[in-house]
């Protein structure tokens, strides 16, 4: 598992937006190799998860394009103020790894996810992306967090035509919570 300045930069960027009380925790796969990390200050133009999550929770207009170099700070502060937080199963980018290495990294990351969930104690959990859904769900269930998992099937990663499906599923979950 890689460590060092890159992993530390992801953690530092994420932790400055951790709410005091996590109402809803998103668990995604990993920071991307593209540099368009959810918690980095500026958009890169490839910020699919950030853009569609902001749309789904009503912080970015559905029809407005999110261009490169948008300052994310106000959006992230609003996300945090709602009690929302996003963490990754893997602390380093795995999107360019071979499948067997990627799957191993995800499995290795599940223990860290359980530790984070124990520490954060969210009211609810959303697991994004089909390749992490089963291992993360199993790890959380075996650690007593089954009742906090709000999606009973994988949420699609919001790119390649799956943006609307992602937003609808998030909206359905939010509606059930209110």
FIRO-782629 format. One record per residue (C-alpha): residue number from 1; x, y, z; residue in one letter. Coordinates in nm, 3 decimals, m for minus. Example, Ala and Ser with C-alpha at 12.3 -4.5 7.8 and 13.67 -1.06 7.14 Angstrom:
<recs>
<rec 1; <1.230; m0.450; 0.780>; a>
<rec 2; <1.367; m0.106; 0.714>; s>
</recs>
This chain:
<recs>
<rec 1; <0.000; 0.000; 0.000>; x>
<rec 2; <0.154; 0.332; m0.104>; x>
<rec 3; <0.203; 0.593; 0.162>; x>
<rec 4; <0.373; 0.927; 0.169>; x>
<rec 5; <0.303; 1.282; 0.054>; x>
<rec 6; <0.030; 1.194; m0.200>; x>
<rec 7; <m0.173; 0.988; 0.047>; x>
<rec 8; <m0.119; 1.256; 0.311>; x>
<rec 9; <m0.243; 1.527; 0.073>; x>
<rec 10; <m0.567; 1.332; 0.017>; x>
<rec 11; <m0.617; 1.283; 0.391>; x>
<rec 12; <m0.543; 1.648; 0.476>; x>
<rec 13; <m0.778; 1.778; 0.203>; x>
<rec 14; <m1.056; 1.542; 0.319>; x>
<rec 15; <m1.022; 1.598; 0.692>; x>
<rec 16; <m1.063; 1.976; 0.676>; x>
<rec 17; <m1.420; 1.913; 0.560>; x>
<rec 18; <m1.514; 1.647; 0.815>; x>
<rec 19; <m1.835; 1.748; 0.995>; x>
<rec 20; <m1.855; 1.733; 1.373>; x>
<rec 21; <m2.146; 1.490; 1.335>; x>
<rec 22; <m2.159; 1.276; 1.020>; x>
<rec 23; <m2.520; 1.225; 0.919>; x>
<rec 24; <m2.450; 1.066; 0.583>; x>
<rec 25; <m2.123; 0.899; 0.484>; x>
<rec 26; <m2.040; 0.823; 0.122>; x>
<rec 27; <m1.783; 0.547; 0.069>; x>
<rec 28; <m1.619; 0.559; m0.275>; x>
<rec 29; <m1.339; 0.354; m0.425>; x>
<rec 30; <m1.028; 0.575; m0.416>; x>
<rec 31; <m0.888; 0.911; m0.512>; x>
<rec 32; <m0.851; 0.912; m0.892>; x>
<rec 33; <m0.521; 0.921; m1.079>; x>
<rec 34; <m0.662; 1.216; m1.280>; x>
<rec 35; <m0.603; 1.452; m0.987>; x>
<rec 36; <m0.972; 1.538; m0.963>; x>
<rec 37; <m1.000; 1.435; m0.600>; x>
<rec 38; <m1.335; 1.513; m0.437>; x>
<rec 39; <m1.179; 1.735; m0.169>; x>
<rec 40; <m0.914; 1.919; m0.372>; x>
<rec 41; <m0.989; 2.293; m0.398>; x>
<rec 42; <m1.030; 2.328; m0.775>; x>
<rec 43; <m1.211; 2.122; m1.035>; x>
<rec 44; <m1.013; 1.962; m1.317>; x>
<rec 45; <m1.300; 1.913; m1.560>; x>
<rec 46; <m1.311; 1.540; m1.477>; x>
<rec 47; <m1.484; 1.572; m1.142>; x>
<rec 48; <m1.769; 1.328; m1.207>; x>
<rec 49; <m1.827; 1.212; m0.849>; x>
<rec 50; <m1.797; 1.562; m0.704>; x>
<rec 51; <m2.020; 1.727; m0.966>; x>
<rec 52; <m2.295; 1.466; m0.957>; x>
<rec 53; <m2.293; 1.441; m0.578>; x>
<rec 54; <m2.326; 1.820; m0.552>; x>
<rec 55; <m2.614; 1.804; m0.800>; x>
<rec 56; <m2.781; 1.518; m0.615>; x>
<rec 57; <m2.775; 1.701; m0.282>; x>
<rec 58; <m2.894; 2.027; m0.437>; x>
<rec 59; <m2.571; 2.227; m0.411>; x>
<rec 60; <m2.501; 2.255; m0.788>; x>
<rec 61; <m2.769; 2.324; m1.053>; x>
<rec 62; <m2.861; 2.014; m1.253>; x>
<rec 63; <m2.828; 2.186; m1.590>; x>
<rec 64; <m2.518; 2.394; m1.517>; x>
<rec 65; <m2.186; 2.272; m1.656>; x>
<rec 66; <m1.905; 2.247; m1.403>; x>
<rec 67; <m1.596; 2.369; m1.582>; x>
<rec 68; <m1.229; 2.337; m1.497>; x>
<rec 69; <m1.092; 2.553; m1.213>; x>
<rec 70; <m1.419; 2.599; m1.022>; x>
<rec 71; <m1.333; 2.680; m0.661>; x>
<rec 72; <m1.496; 2.401; m0.458>; x>
<rec 73; <m1.455; 2.554; m0.112>; x>
<rec 74; <m1.808; 2.693; m0.067>; x>
<rec 75; <m1.962; 2.373; m0.206>; x>
<rec 76; <m1.752; 2.157; 0.026>; x>
<rec 77; <m1.838; 2.376; 0.324>; x>
<rec 78; <m2.209; 2.343; 0.243>; x>
<rec 79; <m2.168; 1.965; 0.200>; x>
<rec 80; <m2.001; 1.950; 0.543>; x>
<rec 81; <m2.269; 2.176; 0.701>; x>
<rec 82; <m2.534; 1.920; 0.600>; x>
<rec 83; <m2.341; 1.652; 0.791>; x>
<rec 84; <m2.224; 1.487; 0.469>; x>
<rec 85; <m1.879; 1.333; 0.432>; x>
<rec 86; <m1.707; 1.118; 0.172>; x>
<rec 87; <m1.423; 0.873; 0.232>; x>
<rec 88; <m1.252; 0.620; 0.009>; x>
<rec 89; <m1.204; 0.247; 0.055>; x>
<rec 90; <m0.846; 0.290; m0.070>; x>
<rec 91; <m0.629; 0.577; 0.050>; x>
<rec 92; <m0.441; 0.594; m0.282>; x>
<rec 93; <m0.548; 0.583; m0.648>; x>
<rec 94; <m0.631; 0.233; m0.774>; x>
<rec 95; <m0.819; 0.318; m1.095>; x>
<rec 96; <m0.521; 0.235; m1.321>; x>
<rec 97; <m0.421; m0.087; m1.146>; x>
<rec 98; <m0.478; m0.428; m1.301>; x>
<rec 99; <m0.802; m0.588; m1.181>; x>
<rec 100; <m0.637; m0.835; m0.942>; x>
<rec 101; <m0.424; m0.560; m0.783>; x>
<rec 102; <m0.722; m0.327; m0.762>; x>
<rec 103; <m0.941; m0.594; m0.599>; x>
<rec 104; <m0.664; m0.673; m0.349>; x>
<rec 105; <m0.630; m0.303; m0.261>; x>
<rec 106; <m1.006; m0.278; m0.208>; x>
<rec 107; <m1.010; m0.585; 0.017>; x>
<rec 108; <m0.711; m0.449; 0.210>; x>
<rec 109; <m0.893; m0.117; 0.248>; x>
<rec 110; <m1.204; m0.263; 0.408>; x>
<rec 111; <m1.044; m0.283; 0.755>; x>
<rec 112; <m0.957; 0.088; 0.731>; x>
<rec 113; <m1.315; 0.164; 0.622>; x>
<rec 114; <m1.453; m0.018; 0.925>; x>
<rec 115; <m1.217; 0.180; 1.152>; x>
<rec 116; <m1.329; 0.508; 0.991>; x>
<rec 117; <m1.697; 0.417; 1.023>; x>
<rec 118; <m1.644; 0.323; 1.390>; x>
<rec 119; <m1.476; 0.658; 1.453>; x>
<rec 120; <m1.718; 0.872; 1.250>; x>
<rec 121; <m2.032; 0.692; 1.370>; x>
<rec 122; <m2.250; 0.815; 1.079>; x>
<rec 123; <m2.628; 0.796; 1.089>; x>
<rec 124; <m2.626; 0.639; 0.742>; x>
<rec 125; <m2.384; 0.504; 0.483>; x>
<rec 126; <m2.395; 0.506; 0.103>; x>
<rec 127; <m2.156; 0.276; m0.084>; x>
<rec 128; <m2.071; 0.406; m0.432>; x>
<rec 129; <m1.947; 0.185; m0.716>; x>
<rec 130; <m2.020; m0.177; m0.786>; x>
<rec 131; <m1.664; m0.308; m0.747>; x>
<rec 132; <m1.641; m0.197; m0.382>; x>
<rec 133; <m2.001; m0.259; m0.282>; x>
<rec 134; <m1.983; m0.628; m0.184>; x>
<rec 135; <m1.650; m0.626; 0.005>; x>
<rec 136; <m1.726; m0.300; 0.188>; x>
<rec 137; <m2.081; m0.409; 0.272>; x>
<rec 138; <m1.958; m0.747; 0.403>; x>
<rec 139; <m1.692; m0.581; 0.620>; x>
<rec 140; <m1.942; m0.330; 0.760>; x>
<rec 141; <m2.207; m0.596; 0.823>; x>
<rec 142; <m1.962; m0.823; 1.004>; x>
<rec 143; <m1.866; m0.528; 1.226>; x>
<rec 144; <m2.224; m0.448; 1.328>; x>
<rec 145; <m2.299; m0.166; 1.084>; x>
<rec 146; <m2.553; m0.344; 0.862>; x>
<rec 147; <m2.838; m0.121; 0.977>; x>
<rec 148; <m2.655; 0.193; 0.868>; x>
<rec 149; <m2.609; 0.090; 0.502>; x>
<rec 150; <m2.876; 0.279; 0.309>; x>
<rec 151; <m2.835; 0.135; m0.040>; x>
<rec 152; <m2.913; m0.234; m0.080>; x>
<rec 153; <m2.755; m0.245; m0.422>; x>
<rec 154; <m2.447; m0.075; m0.565>; x>
<rec 155; <m2.473; 0.289; m0.665>; x>
<rec 156; <m2.326; 0.341; m1.010>; x>
<rec 157; <m2.023; 0.564; m1.046>; x>
<rec 158; <m2.168; 0.883; m1.199>; x>
<rec 159; <m1.997; 0.889; m1.538>; x>
<rec 160; <m2.043; 0.733; m1.882>; x>
<rec 161; <m2.419; 0.787; m1.891>; x>
<rec 162; <m2.489; 0.681; m1.531>; x>
<rec 163; <m2.511; 1.034; m1.389>; x>
<rec 164; <m2.892; 1.053; m1.382>; x>
<rec 165; <m2.922; 0.707; m1.223>; x>
<rec 166; <m2.671; 0.806; m0.954>; x>
<rec 167; <m2.856; 1.131; m0.877>; x>
<rec 168; <m3.194; 0.956; m0.865>; x>
<rec 169; <m3.067; 0.692; m0.621>; x>
<rec 170; <m2.911; 0.957; m0.397>; x>
<rec 171; <m3.236; 1.159; m0.409>; x>
<rec 172; <m3.437; 0.848; m0.317>; x>
<rec 173; <m3.209; 0.785; m0.017>; x>
<rec 174; <m3.228; 1.149; 0.095>; x>
<rec 175; <m3.607; 1.147; 0.061>; x>
<rec 176; <m3.631; 0.837; 0.283>; x>
<rec 177; <m3.413; 1.003; 0.546>; x>
<rec 178; <m3.626; 1.315; 0.573>; x>
</recs>
